[in-house]
Amino acid sequence: MAKEIKKDHVPENSSMAKDFEEMKELGKQMENLRTNEELKDWDKRPGTVQHEEVEQD
């Protein structure tokens, strides 16, 4: 039988947006994110690359 989760449960890690206003705010943040190329042009280091396979010799 599935474990029942209370309606007011707050997860300890990341979670989805709580409401539409938070979704709009997150969308604005994403629009303003810099690309890796933009960061390199500004002599900044981009974040870590995820899911990239490393070639083994």
URDA-V201781 format. One record per pair of residues at least 12 apart in sequence whose C-alpha atoms are under 8 Angstrom apart, sorted by the first residue. I is the first residue (numbers start at 1). J is the second residue. D is the distance in whole Angstrom. If there is no record, write none. Layout:
I | J | D
I | J | D
//
This chain:
none
//
